[in-house]
Amino acid sequence: MYFLWYLLIGLAAGCIAGLIVHGHGAGFFINLLVGVIGSMLGGWLVSLFGWIPSGTLGTLLSSIVGAIILLLIVSLFTRKTVTN
């Protein structure tokens, strides 16, 4: 049951982070992937500051922070090509 809850929080975090960084979502599976990886990254980053997220809101906030950081890192390494 917890696995499904983590997937739902990851999906929500990926979708919100995509809206914040890019202005639009990237699709169901990409949002899910970004959210789940961002959740792990966010949990690790906030634990470095001594804060352990608890509850749904804390977990969602740390997941969103991690997903935003993940999207910003990925955008550093990818270029958008402009075709005319």
C-alpha positions, 0 to 999 in steps of 0.5 A: 500500500505504501508503494502506491502512496509513494507513486502518487506523491511522486506523480504529483511532485513531478507534475508540480515541478514540471509546471514550475520549471517548464510551464507544462507537464511532460506526460504521465510517465516522465512526471512519475519518473521525475517525481520519484527520483526527485523524491529521493533527491529531495529527501536526501537534500533536506536530511543534510540540513537536519530536517526529516520530512514527516507526514504527507505535506512534508514528504510532498514538499521535499519531493517537489524541491527535489524534482525541481532541482532534478529538472534544473540539473537536467536542463543544464545538460540538454539544449533545445534546438531551434528550427526555422 
